[in-house]
Structures are given as C-alpha cells and as structure tokens.
Amino acid sequence: MNKKSLDEINGSVKVPTVYESAFWQKFLAYSGPGALVAVGYMDPGNWLTSLSGGGQYGYQLLVVLFCSILIAMVMQSLSIKLGVVTRTDLAQAIASRVNKPVRLLLWILNEIAMMATDLTGVVGTAVALKLLFGLPLVAGVLLTIADVLVVLFFLRFGIRRIEFIVLFAILIVGVIFATEVCRAHPALLAIMEGFVPHQQILTNHAELLLSLGIIGATIMPHNIYLHSALAQSRRYDEHDPAQVTETLKFANWDSIIHLIAALIVNALLLILGGTLFFHHGNLTSLQEVFYALKNPGIVGQLANPLMSWLFAFALLITGLISSITSTLSGQIVMEGYVNIRLPLWKRRLLTRFVTLIPILIIGFIIRFNEHQFEQLIIYAQVVLSIALPFTLFPLVAITSNRQLMGPHVNRRWQTAICYALVALITGLNLAALF
C-alpha cells in the first residue's frame, strides 16, 4: 500500500459532513489548495509572455490567455479527481503501473522539470532583488538559498495558514496590477474585443509563436502533481459516496475560482503591456519593463517610480511564494516515483543547490548580462514543455480507468476531449520548441 501523499498535511483539515453546515461554510473549509496551485500560473514565465504579448499586439492575445486557463481548469479537475477518489497522487498512480526502468526514467524527467520550475523562481527573485535593492544578480541568486528559511517559516503554521498566506499574496499582486492598469486608463472596448478570436493570431507567424508561448507557459507539470496531493489535505469520509462527491464539487469550485484569479492577474499584465508599451518597441525583459514604467519618454505622464517599485515588489512576492509550491511538488515526485522521503527543508536545499549550479555556470559565462540572464526563464519553459506530455497523457489515462475511478471515471466524451486537448498542447509546445 502506498504511503500517504505529503503525510504532513494529508487529511489535516477537517471539513463538514454532507449533512451539516451551510454552503458557504463548506466552501470556505475546502478553499485553499487552489490558491497554492494558482501561484504556478503567475510565475516569471507567465509575466514575460503576457507583457510581451501586450507590448507587441495590444490586447489581441487576451483570448489566448482565456483559452489557456480554460484548458488548465480541465486538467486540474482531473488531478483533483484522481487525488480525492483514489487517495493517491499522480506520481504514486503512475509509479504503480509501470516497471522500474520506466519509473526511474519518469522520475529523472520530472526532477529536471521541478528544477526548471525552481529556476524561474530563482531568476525572478534575483531580478526583483536587483531592481528593488540594487543587488548584483549573482548576489541575488546566492541569496535565494535563504528562501528555505521562508519555506520552513511558513510550514510551521500548517497547510491551512499557508493557504491563507498565499491567498493574501495573490490579492496583493492583483491589487498592485489593478492599480497600475487603472492608472494607465486602458480602452475598455478594445479590451473586450481582445477576448474575441482574431484571424491574425493564426496568419501572423510571430503572433502565433507568442500565442504558443503563452499556452506553453500556462500549464506546467508541477501544478498537476501538486493538486493531486493537495486535494487530499481535507479530512473527509472516503467510504461515503456522497461525501466524496461533495468533496469533488467544492474542490473544483476552489480550483476554478483561483484559476480565474490567475487569469485576471495575467490579463492585467497583458493589458498593462498593451496600454503602456504598445507601439513603443518590443520589451523583452522584466528589467526593461521596470525601467520603462518610470521613463516619461515611453509612458508619458504616467511615469512614476512607485509604479516600477510596485512591479518589482510583486515579482519578489511571487518568486518567494513559488518556493513553497516547488518544494511540495518536488517531494511528491520523489516520494511517489522512488519512495525516498526527505524532510522538506532538506528537499528544499537539495533542489535549490542543484538548480543553482547551471544558473551560476551560465551566469558567469554570459557575465550575468541582464537580458541574457532572463532568457533562462525561456529555456526553463522549453524543459517544462518537453515534460508536460509525460504528465498529462498518464493523467487522462488513469482517470479514464473505470476499475480505479468507479462512478467518477471520465465519460467517453470527456476522455476524447481531454486527449484532444493534451494532443493540442503537445503539438503547440513542439511547434514553439522548433
């Protein structure tokens, strides 16, 4: 029998039974895991693609963001269903169905993907520290080792308080960008038109590639693994069909609402880029955006050091918060595939040290050139794109197994749609890769 997924938090949050409490009390009891997952949809990779999309094409790619989040909702719902119904996470479910060589191969591939996820957090945090405090990039990279203390500090409070901390951080980031967008006075009608598909997205080669980048940066392997474990943090009667059904309902509502929040944050970034930087050249780095926000020659009277400072502060928050989710995801992958259990602080240090080695080597080779350094985020997205099919195809296959899922098995039409979406994502990622 498999060990509990993330034993420290598994079944640690009591929820009302089917027959007690009002709707909103139940909703609040189940809310939280979606916030931890939503952070993964607001990492520096998403920042770059959203800002670049707005700067180059105005609001036209808002429809691409919207479709990406819709696909993410479908995949996260499958992850939730796997965790709630089977009480196993995706790594455990896959490992129990493949032989040892395949299991080890998948473990190595996913460990590389977890390090790529961690890399985006390191680069984003280092850039934010440079912009806020003037720290050299190499110093910022080395200082990210200390974020293990942040993780340990948060984990002391238990998963419920961590969920509230992350939710509060998301709200802060959302308020920051909402304030900056409102101050920029975007054209509301043009924004609404951005949610309507345009033929140009398919006919303009450069716009198509950037659209692929947005989709590729949105759905990442670690979020799928993470949600299948976090869904088990609620303590419910798994032998009561009505309780399982209710758990699935509220867990999916939690996921949908927080993914909508992620959509809003990314849309605000794209709108900010489209309002302030459209027709002002292609801003291809976070540092360029930071300096442009206080440059009257680009944003006119809206130029304000406070806007640029808030931008960097939001980047720092997401970089630090993402360290929590990447630690938990890495633990899920290690325990599930090779049954190795480490204390979370050791796991965090191991992942961070292994991640820092290529960052520092490449950094010294490029002499920590600011623009080239941020391109590491793009390379990380390539790695995640390669790993994604090895996560999504098994997820669809396992949740379509009637013997395992019982009455909650995917319907045939759901399976067909999910396989089509996975094939589409895989094709788009391959197209972007080449």
N, C-alpha and C positions, 0 to 999 in steps of 0.2 A: 504494500500500500504506500502511495506517495506521502511524503511529509506535507504538512500544511504550507501553502504558499505564503511567504512573508509572515512567518509564525508570530513575529512581534505584534502584528496588527490584525491577524486573521481572526474574525469573529469578535473583535474588541469593542465594537459599537453596537449597543443594544437598540433594536428598533421595535416599534409597537407591533402587536399581532394584527391579523386581518380584522379582528372583531373589536379593536379598541382604538381610541384616539381619532381625531378629526383629520381630514385630508392634509391640511397644512402642517400639522404636527408630524405626520408621516413623511411628508415631502422634505421637511427640514431634517428629519432623522436620517434620511437617505442621501441628502445633499452633501457634496464634498469631494468624492473621488473624481467627479467631472472637472472640478477646478484644477486638481493636480494634473490631469490629462491635458486640459486646455492650455496649460503653460507651454507644452510642447508645440503648440500651434502658433506660438508667438515668439519663437527664438530668433536669433540674428539672421538666419537664413530667410525666414519669412519677412523680416524687416527689409532686407536688401531687395528681394524680388518685388515687394509691394511698393516701396519707394521708387525703385527704378521703373516699375510699370507706370506709376503715376507721372513721373518726370518725363517719360518718353511718349506716352499715349494718352495723357489726361485721365479721364475716368472710364475709358473703354474696357479696361480689364476687370472692372468690378464684377461683371458676370462670370468671369473665370474664377475669381475668389469664391463667389457664391456657389458655383458648381462643385468646387473643391471641398468646401465644407459639407455640402450635401453627401458627397461620396464618403467623407470622413465619418459622418453620422451613421451611415450604413455599416461601415467596417467596425466602428467602436461598438455598435449594438451587437454585432456577432461576438466580439470579445467579451462583452458583459454577459451575454447568454451562456457562453462557454464556462465562465467563472461561476456564475450563480447556479446553473443546473448541475454541473459536474463536480463543483468544489475543487477544481484543478485549474492551474493557469496554462497558458498556451505552450510554454516550454515543457511542462510536465506532460501535457497531452500529446505533443509531437514526439517527445523522447520515448514514450511508452509504445509507440507504433513504428519505430524504425530501429534498424540494427545499430550496433555500437559504432562502426566506422562512420555511418551517416550521421549519427548523433554527435560525434566529435566534430565532424565537418561543419554541421549546423551551429554547434557551439562556438567554434572559432569564427565563423562568418558573423554570427550575431555579436560576439565580443568586439569584433572590429567595428560593427555598426554602432555599438554602445559607445566605443571610444570616439567615433566620428561625431556622435551626438554630443559627447562631452567636449569635443574640440570646439564646436560652435559656441558653447558656453564660455570656454576659456578665452577665445578670441574676442567675443563680445564684451566680457568683463574687463579684459586688458585694455580694449579700446575705450570703454567707458571710464576707467581709471585714468587713462591718459587725458581724456577730454575734460574730466572734472578736476583733476589734481595735478595734471602735467607730468605724471609718472611716465618714464620711458616704457615702451611696450614690453621689453624684456623683463623689467621690474614688475610690471602688471601681471605678466604670465607667471612669474615665480610666486607672486603674492596670492595667486589663485589656489595655491596649495592650502592656504589657511582657510579656504571655504569648507574644509572638512569640519572645522570648528562650528561653522554656521549650521551644517547638517546635524551635527551632534546636539547643538543647542536646540534646534527645532524638534529633533526626535525625542528629546527628553519630555516634551509636553504630550506625547501621544498623537496618534494619527488624526484625531478629531480637531485638536488645536492647530495642527499643521495645516489641515484643510482650511480652517478659518484664516490663518496667516496668509496662505497662498491666495485665497479669495480676496482678501484685503489688498494684497499686492496687485492683483489683476484690476481691481477697482481703481487703485491709484494710477496705474498705467493708462487705463481707459479714460479717466478724468483728465490726465495730462494731455493726451492726444485730442480729446474732445475740445478742450480749452484752446489748443493751438489751431485746430481746424475752424472752430467758431471765430477765432480772431482773424483767420485768413479770409473769411466771408466767401466760401465756395458757392458756385452756381448750383442751386438745389435741383433745378430742372435738368441740368447736364448730368448731375449725379444719378438721378432716376433713370436717365437714358443709358447710363453706364451699365445698368443691370439688364439691359436688353441685348441679346446676342447681335454682333455685327459681323458681316461677311468678311470684313477686313482682317479680323483675327485669323482667319484661315488663309486668306490670299496674301497677306503681308508676311514674308518669311521671318523677319526679325520679330514681329509681334507674336507670331506663332511660337517661336522659340522661347520668348519670355513667358508666354502663357503656359508652356510646358514646364518651365522653371517654377512657376507659381504652384502648379499642381504637384510637382515633384517635391517641393519644399513643404507642402502641407501635410501629407500623410507619411508618417515615419514609423519604422518597426517598433521602436521602444514604447510608443504610446499604445500599441496593440497588446504587447506583453503586459504592460503596466496595468491596463484597465481590467484584464482578465484576473489579476490578483487583487486589485483594489476593490473589485465588486464583491470579494469575499470578506471584506473588513466588517460588514454588517452581520450581526448575530441573529439569524432567523432559523426557523424550523425547516430544514431542508427536506424533511419527510412529509411535510404538509403541502400538497399541490397548490392550494390556494395561497399559502404564504410565499411559495416560490414564484408564482405568477405575479403577485403583488410586488415582490422584490424586483422582478424584471421590469415591471411598469415604472416604478419610481426611479430605479437606477438609470433607465433610459431617459426619463424626463430630466434627471440631473445632468446626464451627458449632453442632451440636446441643448439645454439652456446655456451651459458653459461653452459649448462649441459655437453657439450664437454670439456669446461674448467675445470669443476668439475671432469670429468673423467681423464683428464690429471694430475691434482693435486693428485688425489688418486692413479693413476698409478705410478706417481713419488714416492709417499710414499712407495708403494709396491716394486718398483724397488730398492729404497734405502734400504729397509729391506732385499731384496733378494741379493743385491750386497755386502752389508757390514756385514750382520748378519747371512746369511745362513750358516749352519754347526757350528754356534757359540752358540748354545743353543736357547731356546725359550725366547725372550724378550717380557714380557707380560705387561709392563707398559711404559708410556711415559717417566717417570723418568729414567728407565733403558736405554732407547734409548739415552736420553740426556747424561748420563754419559758414555755410550758406544762409542758415537761419538768422545770423546776425550781420549779414552783408547787405547794406542798402542797395548795392548795385544789382542784386538778384531779387530780393523780396521787397524792395522799396521801403515804405514807411512801416511795414510790419517787422522789419529787422529789430531784434531785441535779444540781448544776451540772455535774458531769462528764458526765452523760448528754447535757445540752444542748450542751456543748462538743464532744463526740464527734460529735453530729449535724451541727453546723456544719462540723467538720473534714472529715467525709465529703462534705458538699456542696461544699466547696472542692476536694477531690481530683477529684471527677467533673467539676467545671467546668473545671479545668485540663487534665485528660486529654482531655476532649472537644474541646479546641482543636486537638489533633493530628489527630483524625479529620475535623473540619470542614475543616481545611486541605487534607488529602489529597483529600477529596470535591470541594472546590471546584476543585482542579487537574484532576481527572478530567473534570469538566463543561466547564471552559474549553477544555482541550485537545481533548476529544472532539467538541464541537459547532462550535467556531470555530477550532481549530488554533492557538490562542495559547498559547505556553509562557512561563511566568514562573518565576524561582527561587522556591522555596517561601516564603522569607521575604518577598519582595515580594508574593506572592499573599496571604500572611497579613496583612500590613499593609493591603493594599487592601481585603480583606474586612472587616477589623476597623474601619477608618476609615468605610467605607460603612455598616456596621452601627451604629456609634456615633452617626451623625448623627440618625436618627429617635429613638434611645433618649434622647439628650440633649435634643432638641426636646420630646418628650413629657414627659420628666422635669421640665424646667423649667416646662412648662405645668401639670403636676399638683403642682409644688413638691416633687417627689420624695417624695410621700406613700407611705409604706411599703407599704400594702395595694394601692393602685392601681399602684404600680411593678411589683409581682409579677404583676399581671394581664397585663403584656406577654407573659409566658410563654404565657398562654391565647391571645392574639392570634397568637402565632407558630404555635401548634398549628393554628389556622384556616388560615393560609397553607400549612402543610405538608399539610393535608387536601385543599386545592384542587389542589396539585401532584401528589399521590400517584397519581391515576388515569393521569396522563400518563407515569408511570414504570412502573406495574405492567402496564397493558394492552400496551404495546410489549414488555415483558419476556416475557410469556406468548406473544405472537405470534411473536417471534423464536425462542424456544426450541422452538416448535412447527413450525419450518421444517425439513423433512427435508433439503432440499438443503444447508442450512447446518450442521445438527447431526448429520447422518448417523445412525449407530446409537443416538446418545444423544438423539434427538429425543423430545419428550414423547409419551407414548402418548395415544390419543384420550380415554381416560377421565381421564388426568391433565390434559389440556388443558381438558376440560369442568369438572373440579373447580376448576382454577386460575381459569378465567374466572368461575365462580360465586363463588369467594372474593373476587376483585377487585371483582365487581359488588356483593357484600355489603358489603365495606369502603367502597366508594364511596358506596353508599346510606346506610350508617351515618354516614359523615362528613358527607354532605349533611344528614341528619336532625339531627345535632349542630349543624351550622352554622346551620340555620334555627331 
